[in-house]
């Protein structure tokens, strides 16, 4: 799957804006749970941790999206609370 870096950057920015302005606190928590596996995959450094996070093949996660997420600093925190 080829997704260019500019598209990935635009997507991350839109997700950030949507979560800030379009969702209340409870909705943001649910949204984070929905996105957590993909964000965790972006930060995964080896295949073993990637398989434990998701059931889909981590090789299909676009590197441009992983880079955009890492560069933007988007992280999901507080899911264990």
N, C-alpha and C positions, 0 to 999 in steps of 0.2 A: 504494500500500500504506500503510495507516494503522496505525502501532504507537505506542501512547502512551509518553510519557517515563518513566512509572513502570515499565512493563514492560521498557523498555530498560535502566533502572538496575538492576532486579532481575537481568536476564540478565547484565549485565557483572559484577555482584557474584558471581553463581553461577559464572561462568567463572573469575573470580579465585580464589575459594575452591577450586574443583575443581582448578585447576592447582597451587595451593599444597599441598593436602592429599591429592589423589587421584592424583597423578602423580609418578613418580620423575624424576630429572634428564634422562634420555634421552627419556622420554615427553613432558616439558615442551618439549623442543626440537622434537620432531615436531609437537606441538600448536601451537606457535608458527608453524611453517611452514604448517600448515593454516589458521590464522587470519590470517596476515600480509596477504593481499590485502584482506580486509575491514577490518582495522584501518588499513591504508594508505589505503584509500578514505575512511575517516572523517576522515583528516587532509588529504586532497586538497583543494586550494583551487580547482582549475579542471578543466574537462572533459578537457583534453588529458592531464594527468597521470593522471586516472582511467582513461582508455582504455588507457594503457600498462600499468596495473597488472592489469587484469582483462579478461576477454572478455565479461562480461555488461554490461548497460546500467547505468552508474553512477547514473542517475537513479532506479533502483529501490531504491537503498540508503536506508533510512529515516533521515531527518534526526534523529529522536529517538535512534536507536541511535548515530549519529555523534556527537551531542552527549554522550551518556552515556559513550562511549569517551574523547572528548577531556577531559571533566570529571573522569573517574576517573584520567586520566594513564596508562592502559594503553597500552603501546607494545611493539613487537617489536624487539629489538635483537640484534645478533650473528649475523644470518643470513649475512653475508658471510664469516664466519670459517671 
